[in-house]
Amino acid sequence: HWMGGDVETYGCSAILCPPGTFHENGRRDSGTECQHCRTENQAPYYGSTECILTTVEILEKIYDMADGNNWKVRSNWNNEDGDVCSWHGIGCKSVTGSRKDIITSIKLANNNLVGTIPHEIFRSLPSLTYLDISGNPVDLSFEHAYRGTNLTHFHANATNLASLDGIAVARNLRELRLQRNDFGGKDILSELFTLTKLESLDISASKVDGKLTEKMANLKKLVYFHASDNSLRGKIPPIIGSLTSLESLVLSENEFTGSLPNELNMLTNLRSLYIDGYTKDSKGIVGELLDFALLSDLTVLSLASNSLTGTIPRNLLGSSSQGKNSVIINFHSNRLSGSLPNELNRFEKLQIDVADNKISGIDKELCAMDGWMNGIVADFGCDAILCPAGTANVNGRQSNSALDCGICEGATLAPFFGSVECVPDETKMEARAILERFYFNCGGQKWSKQKNWLDPKIDVCEWEGIACENNEVTSILMGSNNVVGTPPSEIFDLPSLEFLWLYSNPIDFSFDNIGSAISLKSLLLDSTGLSSIEGIKEAKSLTELDVRFNELGGTFPFEITNLANLESLSCSTNNFVGTLPSELGLLTNLKKLRLGSNHFRGTIPDFASFPSLIALDISGNQFSGSIPSELMRDAGKNENNNVFFIDLSSNYLTGTAPSGLSRFDDLTIYLRDNMLEGISHELCNNDWNHGDIAEFGCDGLLCKPRTYNEIGRQSRDGSACQKCDTAEYYGEVTCFGIHSSKNSAGSGLTVHKLFMAILTLVWTSTVFLTR
C-alpha cells in the first residue's frame, strides 16, 4: 500500500528511480515513468531528478548561454572532432587508468562572455579546481556548488554576479576574488566566513554591507583579505588578531567606527595594512594611534583620512626589520598632534605623509635623511616632509620646485606643520566672536565644562564641547552643562555647524535665524523647557530633531512637516493633542519616530509608506480603534534592515493584534495596557521580543485575559503572567482591571500610564540611537 498503491503497481521505481534513469519527482508515478539517460553515469544514484550533462554538453551549454559566437577567443569550441582539452581556456589533466583526461580548469577571463554560466557546471565537472570568469558580464548560481568539492580557485572580478547564496558548501576554496561586483548592499560575509580553507579573499568595491564578526576567526589560513570600498560598518573586532597568517589586510573606504583594536599587533606576518577613509564623510577610526611595534615585516601602513588623535608613538614599528628597505607610512588627514619623533630615523628609505594633522614640529635630525621621500628630502630638507607652520600647499609638503610651501598671510592661519590650505582669518575670528557671545549670554562662567574657553592663545577648535573640521566649527556639544539664558541667533551663522546639542539645560531657546544654518543636521533640545518651535520649518537640512520632555502643546506642529530630510524625530513627553495630520506622510526619510507620552487621539495611521522607518513609538497616548494590518508595510526597504521596534502600549486600542505584522522577521513590539481582545496566532510563532515569544508563545507578546503582570507579557527577565480574574483584556498590567479606567471619559494619562511611559523610555534606550 506504499505511495498510494504505486509500489504494488510499479515496484521499487515508485519509491526511487533506479540509477541511469530520472524523473522530475525522483520516482515514478501514475502519470509518467522514470526516463532513461543516455548513459548510467548521467544519473549515478537512486532518485535522480535530471540527467547530469556530459563534459561536452556542459561546455556547449556554457558556450550557448554565454553568447559564445561573440567571444574574443573561441578556438576549437564546438569542434566535434577535437578534444575538449584543446578548446580555448580549458585545462585538463590525465587520470591513471582512464583513457580520457578530465577538466580541471576553465579560464575565460576578459573574453566577452555575456549572459549566464549554467549552474550545472559544478555537477557536470566535479574535478574542476580553477574557474576564472573575471571581466565578463555574466552571472552564476551556486545551486549545485556542493558538487564542486574540488574547486580551490574562483575568480569572478567585474562580473554580473549578484549573490553568493550556496557558496559556503564549496569548502575547499582557497582563493576567492570577487572585486568590482554589485552585491546590492547585501551582507555576504557570514557565508564567506565559513570557508575555513580560504587563503585569499578579495571583495573590494562590490557594494558589500555588514560587519566583521566573530565568525571571521574561522579563516585561520587567510593570507590576503581585501575588502576596500564597501559599506562595512561597526568596529573592527579584536578577533581579527587571531588571523595570524595575514600578510595583507586592506579595509579602506568603508564605514568603520571606534578605535583600532590592540590585537592588530598580533598579526606578526603582516606586510601591508590599509584602513583609509578618503571618500567617506564619517569620522572613521578614532582614538590613539597604535605603535604596531611587534609587526617586524610591515612595509606599508596607511591610515589616512580618519580621526586618530594623540601623538605619533616614538616606538612606531619599533621591531621593524625593514630599516634598509622602502617603508610607506600614511597618516594624512587625521588629528595627530605633537612632533614627528626622531626615532623614525631607523628607516633609511621612508615615505611618510602626516600632512593635514596638528603636528607642531619636526625633529631636525629627520630633515637630514636624504633617502626619505624618494630622495626629495636631500633637495628640500624639512619642507619635503611637512610645510612649516604659517605656510601651506595642497599636499602639505614640497614635492618639487614648482610646488613650494606658500606663505599664508599670517602664521595663525596655518598654525600646524603640514597645512594643506590657509584658513581665512575672517572665518576663524567670526567663529570666536560668536562663541564668546554664546558664553557670556548663557552663563559660561558657571558651566561645568568650559576648559580653554576665551583663552586667546588657544584655537576655538580646542575649546571644550567644540569640534571642527577643516578649521571650521562643526559641533557645539553642550548638553547637561548648566547653560542658561538665550543662545544668540548668530550661532546659526556658523556655516559648517552640523551638530547643536543643548539638551538638559534650562534655556530660553529661539529659532530665529535658524534658516542660516545651512549645514545643521542634528538639533537636540530635549529637557530644556521649550514651549514653542515656531520657526523650525526653516531648518531645511535637519536630519535629527529631539524636543522630548518639554512643554510643547497644541496639535502636531505643522512646521515639522516641512523638514523633508528628517530621519529621526523625537517629540515624546509633551502636551500635544488631537489627531496626527496626514502631512506627516511627507517625512518619507524618517527612520525613527517617537511621539509617546502625549495626548494624541483618533485612529493610528498605518505608516505604510515610510520605506526607511525602523522604529515607531506612539505609546502613552489616547489612540483608539484597531491596529492597522498594514502597519509599517514598507518599513526598512531603504535601509537594508530587518530589525524593527514598535511601541503601541498604553493607548485605547481594540480588536485583535493583526496577522499582517507577521511579515517582520526581527521585531520588538509592545502592546500592553490597551483593550485588545485577541492575538492572531501567526504572531505567536516567531523569535520576536528578543526570543521571548519563541520561548513563551503568545504570552511573550501579551498576557491572555484573566492574567497579568507589570509589563503585560512574559519575558525571561521578568515574572510570568499571573492569574487575575478582573483582567479582562490581553496585556493587562494591573490586577484591578484596566477596562474600568479605559471606558471612562477621562482624557489624561492615568498614574499607571505615566509610570509605564517612563518605564518604556528606559527600555527603548537600547533601540533608539543614544547620543
QUIJOFEN-V957605 format. One record per residue. N is the residue number from 0. RES is the residue in three letters. SS is DSSP state (@ for helix, = for strand, . for the rest). PSI is psi as a letter, one per 40 degrees, with the letter a starting at -180 (999 if undefined). D_LAST is the distance of its C-alpha to the last C-alpha in whole Angstrom. Layout:
n: <N,N>
res: <RES,RES>
ss: <SS,SS>
psi: <PSI,PSI>
d_last: <D_LAST,D_LAST>
This chain:
n: <0,1,2,3,4,5,6,7,8,9,10,11,12,13,14,15,16,17,18,19,20,21,22,23,24,25,26,27,28,29,30,31,32,33,34,35,36,37,38,39,40,41,42,43,44,45,46,47,48,49,50,51,52,53,54,55,56,57,58,59,60,61,62,63,64,65,66,67,68,69,70,71,72,73,74,75,76,77,78,79,80,81,82,83,84,85,86,87,88,89,90,91,92,93,94,95,96,97,98,99,100,101,102,103,104,105,106,107,108,109,110,111,112,113,114,115,116,117,118,119,120,121,122,123,124,125,126,127,128,129,130,131,132,133,134,135,136,137,138,139,140,141,142,143,144,145,146,147,148,149,150,151,152,153,154,155,156,157,158,159,160,161,162,163,164,165,166,167,168,169,170,171,172,173,174,175,176,177,178,179,180,181,182,183,184,185,186,187,188,189,190,191,192,193,194,195,196,197,198,199,200,201,202,203,204,205,206,207,208,209,210,211,212,213,214,215,216,217,218,219,220,221,222,223,224,225,226,227,228,229,230,231,232,233,234,235,236,237,238,239,240,241,242,243,244,245,246,247,248,249,250,251,252,253,254,255,256,257,258,259,260,261,262,263,264,265,266,267,268,269,270,271,272,273,274,275,276,277,278,279,280,281,282,283,284,285,286,287,288,289,290,291,292,293,294,295,296,297,298,299,300,301,302,303,304,305,306,307,308,309,310,311,312,313,314,315,316,317,318,319,320,321,322,323,324,325,326,327,328,329,330,331,332,333,334,335,336,337,338,339,340,341,342,343,344,345,346,347,348,349,350,351,352,353,354,355,356,357,358,359,360,361,362,363,364,365,366,367,368,369,370,371,372,373,374,375,376,377,378,379,380,381,382,383,384,385,386,387,388,389,390,391,392,393,394,395,396,397,398,399,400,401,402,403,404,405,406,407,408,409,410,411,412,413,414,415,416,417,418,419,420,421,422,423,424,425,426,427,428,429,430,431,432,433,434,435,436,437,438,439,440,441,442,443,444,445,446,447,448,449,450,451,452,453,454,455,456,457,458,459,460,461,462,463,464,465,466,467,468,469,470,471,472,473,474,475,476,477,478,479,480,481,482,483,484,485,486,487,488,489,490,491,492,493,494,495,496,497,498,499,500,501,502,503,504,505,506,507,508,509,510,511,512,513,514,515,516,517,518,519,520,521,522,523,524,525,526,527,528,529,530,531,532,533,534,535,536,537,538,539,540,541,542,543,544,545,546,547,548,549,550,551,552,553,554,555,556,557,558,559,560,561,562,563,564,565,566,567,568,569,570,571,572,573,574,575,576,577,578,579,580,581,582,583,584,585,586,587,588,589,590,591,592,593,594,595,596,597,598,599,600,601,602,603,604,605,606,607,608,609,610,611,612,613,614,615,616,617,618,619,620,621,622,623,624,625,626,627,628,629,630,631,632,633,634,635,636,637,638,639,640,641,642,643,644,645,646,647,648,649,650,651,652,653,654,655,656,657,658,659,660,661,662,663,664,665,666,667,668,669,670,671,672,673,674,675,676,677,678,679,680,681,682,683,684,685,686,687,688,689,690,691,692,693,694,695,696,697,698,699,700,701,702,703,704,705,706,707,708,709,710,711,712,713,714,715,716,717,718,719,720,721,722,723,724,725,726,727,728,729,730,731,732,733,734,735,736,737,738,739,740,741,742,743,744,745,746,747,748,749,750,751,752,753,754,755,756,757,758,759,760,761,762,763,764,765,766,767,768,769,770>
res: <HIS,TRP,MET,GLY,GLY,ASP,VAL,GLU,THR,TYR,GLY,CYS,SER,ALA,ILE,LEU,CYS,PRO,PRO,GLY,THR,PHE,HIS,GLU,ASN,GLY,ARG,ARG,ASP,SER,GLY,THR,GLU,CYS,GLN,HIS,CYS,ARG,THR,GLU,ASN,GLN,ALA,PRO,TYR,TYR,GLY,SER,THR,GLU,CYS,ILE,LEU,THR,THR,VAL,GLU,ILE,LEU,GLU,LYS,ILE,TYR,ASP,MET,ALA,ASP,GLY,ASN,ASN,TRP,LYS,VAL,ARG,SER,ASN,TRP,ASN,ASN,GLU,ASP,GLY,ASP,VAL,CYS,SER,TRP,HIS,GLY,ILE,GLY,CYS,LYS,SER,VAL,THR,GLY,SER,ARG,LYS,ASP,ILE,ILE,THR,SER,ILE,LYS,LEU,ALA,ASN,ASN,ASN,LEU,VAL,GLY,THR,ILE,PRO,HIS,GLU,ILE,PHE,ARG,SER,LEU,PRO,SER,LEU,THR,TYR,LEU,ASP,ILE,SER,GLY,ASN,PRO,VAL,ASP,LEU,SER,PHE,GLU,HIS,ALA,TYR,ARG,GLY,THR,ASN,LEU,THR,HIS,PHE,HIS,ALA,ASN,ALA,THR,ASN,LEU,ALA,SER,LEU,ASP,GLY,ILE,ALA,VAL,ALA,ARG,ASN,LEU,ARG,GLU,LEU,ARG,LEU,GLN,ARG,ASN,ASP,PHE,GLY,GLY,LYS,ASP,ILE,LEU,SER,GLU,LEU,PHE,THR,LEU,THR,LYS,LEU,GLU,SER,LEU,ASP,ILE,SER,ALA,SER,LYS,VAL,ASP,GLY,LYS,LEU,THR,GLU,LYS,MET,ALA,ASN,LEU,LYS,LYS,LEU,VAL,TYR,PHE,HIS,ALA,SER,ASP,ASN,SER,LEU,ARG,GLY,LYS,ILE,PRO,PRO,ILE,ILE,GLY,SER,LEU,THR,SER,LEU,GLU,SER,LEU,VAL,LEU,SER,GLU,ASN,GLU,PHE,THR,GLY,SER,LEU,PRO,ASN,GLU,LEU,ASN,MET,LEU,THR,ASN,LEU,ARG,SER,LEU,TYR,ILE,ASP,GLY,TYR,THR,LYS,ASP,SER,LYS,GLY,ILE,VAL,GLY,GLU,LEU,LEU,ASP,PHE,ALA,LEU,LEU,SER,ASP,LEU,THR,VAL,LEU,SER,LEU,ALA,SER,ASN,SER,LEU,THR,GLY,THR,ILE,PRO,ARG,ASN,LEU,LEU,GLY,SER,SER,SER,GLN,GLY,LYS,ASN,SER,VAL,ILE,ILE,ASN,PHE,HIS,SER,ASN,ARG,LEU,SER,GLY,SER,LEU,PRO,ASN,GLU,LEU,ASN,ARG,PHE,GLU,LYS,LEU,GLN,ILE,ASP,VAL,ALA,ASP,ASN,LYS,ILE,SER,GLY,ILE,ASP,LYS,GLU,LEU,CYS,ALA,MET,ASP,GLY,TRP,MET,ASN,GLY,ILE,VAL,ALA,ASP,PHE,GLY,CYS,ASP,ALA,ILE,LEU,CYS,PRO,ALA,GLY,THR,ALA,ASN,VAL,ASN,GLY,ARG,GLN,SER,ASN,SER,ALA,LEU,ASP,CYS,GLY,ILE,CYS,GLU,GLY,ALA,THR,LEU,ALA,PRO,PHE,PHE,GLY,SER,VAL,GLU,CYS,VAL,PRO,ASP,GLU,THR,LYS,MET,GLU,ALA,ARG,ALA,ILE,LEU,GLU,ARG,PHE,TYR,PHE,ASN,CYS,GLY,GLY,GLN,LYS,TRP,SER,LYS,GLN,LYS,ASN,TRP,LEU,ASP,PRO,LYS,ILE,ASP,VAL,CYS,GLU,TRP,GLU,GLY,ILE,ALA,CYS,GLU,ASN,ASN,GLU,VAL,THR,SER,ILE,LEU,MET,GLY,SER,ASN,ASN,VAL,VAL,GLY,THR,PRO,PRO,SER,GLU,ILE,PHE,ASP,LEU,PRO,SER,LEU,GLU,PHE,LEU,TRP,LEU,TYR,SER,ASN,PRO,ILE,ASP,PHE,SER,PHE,ASP,ASN,ILE,GLY,SER,ALA,ILE,SER,LEU,LYS,SER,LEU,LEU,LEU,ASP,SER,THR,GLY,LEU,SER,SER,ILE,GLU,GLY,ILE,LYS,GLU,ALA,LYS,SER,LEU,THR,GLU,LEU,ASP,VAL,ARG,PHE,ASN,GLU,LEU,GLY,GLY,THR,PHE,PRO,PHE,GLU,ILE,THR,ASN,LEU,ALA,ASN,LEU,GLU,SER,LEU,SER,CYS,SER,THR,ASN,ASN,PHE,VAL,GLY,THR,LEU,PRO,SER,GLU,LEU,GLY,LEU,LEU,THR,ASN,LEU,LYS,LYS,LEU,ARG,LEU,GLY,SER,ASN,HIS,PHE,ARG,GLY,THR,ILE,PRO,ASP,PHE,ALA,SER,PHE,PRO,SER,LEU,ILE,ALA,LEU,ASP,ILE,SER,GLY,ASN,GLN,PHE,SER,GLY,SER,ILE,PRO,SER,GLU,LEU,MET,ARG,ASP,ALA,GLY,LYS,ASN,GLU,ASN,ASN,ASN,VAL,PHE,PHE,ILE,ASP,LEU,SER,SER,ASN,TYR,LEU,THR,GLY,THR,ALA,PRO,SER,GLY,LEU,SER,ARG,PHE,ASP,ASP,LEU,THR,ILE,TYR,LEU,ARG,ASP,ASN,MET,LEU,GLU,GLY,ILE,SER,HIS,GLU,LEU,CYS,ASN,ASN,ASP,TRP,ASN,HIS,GLY,ASP,ILE,ALA,GLU,PHE,GLY,CYS,ASP,GLY,LEU,LEU,CYS,LYS,PRO,ARG,THR,TYR,ASN,GLU,ILE,GLY,ARG,GLN,SER,ARG,ASP,GLY,SER,ALA,CYS,GLN,LYS,CYS,ASP,THR,ALA,GLU,TYR,TYR,GLY,GLU,VAL,THR,CYS,PHE,GLY,ILE,HIS,SER,SER,LYS,ASN,SER,ALA,GLY,SER,GLY,LEU,THR,VAL,HIS,LYS,LEU,PHE,MET,ALA,ILE,LEU,THR,LEU,VAL,TRP,THR,SER,THR,VAL,PHE,LEU,THR,ARG>
ss: <.,@,@,@,@,@,@,@,@,@,@,@,@,@,.,.,.,.,.,.,=,=,.,.,.,.,.,.,.,.,.,.,.,.,=,=,.,.,.,@,@,@,@,.,.,.,.,.,.,.,.,.,.,.,@,@,@,@,@,@,@,@,@,@,@,.,.,@,@,@,.,.,.,.,.,.,.,.,.,.,.,.,.,@,@,@,.,.,.,=,=,=,=,.,.,.,.,.,.,.,.,=,=,=,=,=,=,.,.,.,.,.,.,=,=,=,=,.,.,.,@,@,@,@,.,.,.,.,.,=,=,=,.,.,.,.,=,=,=,=,.,.,.,.,@,@,@,.,.,.,.,.,=,=,=,.,.,.,.,.,.,.,.,.,.,.,@,@,@,.,.,.,.,.,=,=,=,.,.,.,.,.,.,.,.,=,.,.,@,@,@,@,.,.,.,.,.,.,.,=,=,=,.,.,.,.,.,=,=,=,=,.,.,@,@,@,@,@,.,.,.,.,.,=,=,=,.,.,.,.,=,=,=,=,=,.,.,@,@,@,@,@,.,.,.,.,.,=,=,=,.,.,.,.,=,=,=,.,=,.,.,@,@,@,@,@,.,.,.,.,.,=,=,=,.,.,.,.,.,.,.,.,.,.,.,=,=,=,.,.,.,.,.,.,.,.,.,.,.,=,=,=,.,.,.,.,=,=,=,.,=,.,.,.,.,.,.,.,.,.,.,.,.,.,.,=,=,=,=,=,.,.,.,.,.,.,=,=,=,=,.,@,@,@,@,@,.,.,=,=,=,=,=,.,.,.,.,=,=,=,=,=,.,@,@,@,@,@,.,.,.,@,@,@,@,.,@,@,@,@,@,@,@,@,.,.,.,.,.,.,=,=,.,.,.,.,.,.,.,=,.,.,=,.,.,=,=,.,.,.,@,@,@,@,.,.,=,.,.,.,.,.,.,.,@,@,@,@,@,@,@,@,@,@,@,@,@,@,@,@,@,.,.,@,@,@,.,.,.,.,.,.,.,.,.,.,.,.,.,@,@,@,.,.,.,=,=,=,=,.,.,=,=,=,=,=,=,.,.,.,.,.,.,.,=,.,.,.,@,@,@,@,@,.,.,.,.,.,=,=,=,.,.,.,.,.,=,.,.,.,.,.,.,@,@,@,.,.,.,.,.,=,=,=,.,.,.,.,.,.,.,.,.,.,.,@,@,@,.,.,.,.,.,=,=,=,.,.,.,.,.,.,=,=,.,.,.,@,@,@,@,@,.,.,.,.,.,=,=,=,.,.,.,.,=,=,=,=,.,.,.,@,@,@,@,@,.,.,.,.,.,=,=,=,.,.,.,.,=,=,=,=,=,.,.,.,.,.,.,.,.,.,.,.,=,=,=,.,.,.,.,=,=,=,=,=,.,.,.,.,.,.,.,.,.,.,.,.,.,.,.,.,=,=,=,=,=,.,.,.,.,=,=,=,=,=,=,.,@,@,@,@,@,.,.,=,=,=,=,=,.,.,.,.,=,=,=,=,=,.,@,@,@,@,.,.,.,.,@,@,@,@,@,@,@,@,@,@,@,@,.,.,.,.,.,.,=,=,.,.,.,.,.,.,.,.,.,.,.,.,.,=,=,.,.,.,.,.,.,=,.,.,.,.,.,.,.,.,@,@,@,@,.,.,.,.,.,.,.,.,@,@,@,@,@,@,@,@,@,@,@,@,@,@,@,@,.,.,.,.,.>
psi: <e,i,f,f,e,d,d,d,d,e,a,d,e,e,d,h,h,i,i,e,i,i,i,d,e,e,i,i,a,e,d,i,i,h,i,h,i,d,i,d,e,e,g,e,i,i,f,i,e,i,h,h,i,i,d,d,d,d,d,d,d,d,d,d,e,f,f,d,e,e,i,d,h,f,h,e,h,f,h,d,e,i,h,d,e,e,i,h,e,h,h,i,i,i,h,h,e,i,d,i,i,i,h,e,i,h,g,f,i,f,e,f,h,h,b,h,h,h,e,e,d,d,d,e,g,e,e,h,d,h,h,h,f,i,f,h,g,i,i,h,i,f,d,f,d,e,d,f,e,e,h,d,h,h,h,f,h,f,a,e,h,e,i,e,h,e,e,d,e,g,e,e,h,d,h,h,h,f,i,f,a,g,e,f,e,i,g,e,d,d,d,d,e,e,g,e,e,h,d,h,h,h,f,i,f,e,f,h,i,a,i,h,i,d,d,e,e,d,f,d,e,h,d,h,h,h,f,i,f,a,f,h,a,a,i,h,i,d,e,d,e,e,g,e,e,h,d,h,h,h,e,i,f,a,f,i,i,a,i,h,h,d,e,d,e,e,g,e,e,h,d,h,h,h,g,i,f,d,e,i,e,i,d,a,h,a,a,i,h,i,e,f,e,e,g,d,e,h,e,h,h,h,f,i,f,a,f,h,i,a,i,h,h,d,f,h,f,d,e,h,e,f,d,e,i,h,h,h,h,h,f,i,g,a,f,i,a,a,i,h,i,e,e,e,e,e,h,d,f,h,h,h,h,f,i,f,a,f,h,e,i,h,h,d,d,d,e,e,g,d,e,i,f,f,e,d,d,d,d,e,b,d,d,e,d,h,h,i,i,e,i,i,i,d,e,e,i,h,e,i,d,e,g,i,h,i,h,i,e,i,d,e,e,g,e,i,i,f,i,e,i,h,h,h,d,d,d,d,d,d,d,d,d,d,d,d,d,d,d,d,d,f,f,d,d,e,i,d,h,f,h,e,h,e,h,e,e,h,i,d,e,e,i,h,e,h,i,i,h,f,e,i,h,d,h,h,g,f,i,f,e,f,h,i,a,h,h,i,d,e,d,e,e,h,d,e,h,d,h,h,h,f,i,f,i,g,i,g,i,i,e,h,e,d,e,e,g,e,e,h,d,h,h,h,f,i,f,e,e,h,e,i,f,h,e,d,e,e,g,d,e,h,e,h,h,h,f,i,f,a,f,h,a,a,i,h,h,d,d,d,e,e,g,e,e,h,d,h,h,h,e,i,f,a,f,i,i,a,i,h,i,d,e,d,e,e,g,e,e,h,d,h,h,h,e,i,f,a,f,i,a,a,i,h,i,e,f,d,f,g,e,e,h,e,h,h,h,f,i,f,a,f,i,a,a,i,h,h,d,e,h,f,d,e,h,e,d,e,e,f,i,f,h,i,h,h,h,e,i,f,a,f,i,i,a,i,h,i,d,d,e,e,e,h,d,h,h,h,h,h,e,i,f,a,f,i,e,i,h,h,d,d,e,e,g,a,f,i,f,f,e,d,d,d,d,e,a,d,d,e,d,h,h,i,i,e,i,i,i,e,e,e,i,h,i,e,e,a,i,i,h,i,h,h,d,e,h,d,i,h,f,i,e,i,e,e,h,e,d,d,d,d,e,i,e,i,e,i,h,i,d,d,d,d,d,d,d,d,d,d,d,d,d,e,d,e,d,i,h,i,999>
d_last: <69,66,63,65,69,68,69,72,73,71,71,68,67,66,63,62,64,66,65,66,65,62,61,58,57,59,62,65,65,67,67,67,68,66,67,68,66,69,68,67,64,63,62,62,61,61,59,59,57,58,60,59,59,62,61,63,61,58,58,60,57,55,57,57,54,52,55,57,60,57,56,57,59,60,63,65,63,65,68,70,72,70,68,64,63,65,62,60,57,58,58,61,62,65,65,68,70,69,71,68,65,62,59,56,54,53,52,52,49,49,52,51,51,49,49,48,49,50,49,52,52,51,53,56,55,54,55,53,51,50,49,48,47,45,45,46,45,45,43,44,43,43,45,48,46,47,50,49,49,51,48,47,46,44,43,42,40,40,41,40,39,36,36,36,37,40,40,39,42,43,43,45,43,43,42,40,39,37,36,36,35,33,32,30,26,27,26,30,29,29,33,34,32,35,38,39,41,39,40,39,36,35,33,32,31,31,28,27,24,22,21,23,24,26,29,30,31,34,35,37,39,37,38,37,33,32,29,28,27,26,22,22,18,16,17,21,22,24,27,28,30,32,33,36,38,36,38,35,32,30,27,26,25,22,18,18,15,15,18,21,23,26,28,28,31,33,34,37,39,36,38,35,31,29,26,25,23,25,25,21,19,16,15,17,18,16,18,21,24,27,30,32,34,36,36,40,40,37,39,36,32,30,26,26,23,20,18,20,21,23,27,29,31,34,35,34,36,38,40,41,44,44,45,48,46,44,40,37,34,31,28,28,25,23,22,25,27,30,33,35,36,40,40,39,43,43,43,46,45,41,39,36,33,31,31,28,26,27,30,32,35,38,40,43,45,43,44,48,46,49,48,44,42,46,48,46,46,49,50,47,46,42,42,42,39,37,38,38,36,37,38,36,37,35,35,34,38,41,43,46,48,47,44,44,41,41,41,38,39,38,36,33,33,32,31,31,33,33,32,32,32,33,30,32,32,32,28,27,30,28,25,26,28,25,22,25,26,22,23,26,25,22,24,23,25,23,20,19,17,20,21,23,23,27,28,31,31,27,25,23,20,21,20,17,14,15,15,18,20,23,24,22,19,16,13,13,10,12,10,12,15,18,18,21,23,23,21,24,24,25,21,21,24,22,23,20,17,14,11,12,9,12,10,13,15,19,20,22,20,22,22,25,25,22,24,25,21,22,19,16,14,11,11,9,12,12,14,16,20,20,23,23,22,25,25,21,24,24,20,22,19,16,14,11,12,11,14,14,16,18,22,22,25,28,28,25,24,26,25,22,24,25,21,22,19,17,15,12,14,13,16,16,18,20,24,25,28,30,30,27,29,30,28,25,26,26,22,23,20,18,16,14,16,15,18,19,21,23,27,27,30,32,32,29,29,29,26,28,28,24,24,20,19,18,17,18,18,21,22,24,26,29,30,33,35,34,31,32,33,32,28,26,29,27,24,22,25,23,20,23,21,23,20,20,18,21,21,24,25,27,28,32,32,36,37,36,33,34,35,33,30,32,31,27,27,24,23,21,23,24,27,28,30,31,35,35,39,38,36,37,38,36,33,34,35,31,29,26,24,23,27,28,30,32,33,34,35,34,34,30,30,31,34,37,39,41,38,35,32,29,27,29,30,30,28,28,26,28,32,34,35,38,41,41,44,42,39,40,37,35,32,33,31,34,38,39,38,36,38,40,37,36,40,40,39,36,34,31,28,30,29,29,27,24,24,23,21,19,19,18,15,14,16,14,10,11,12,10,7,4,0>
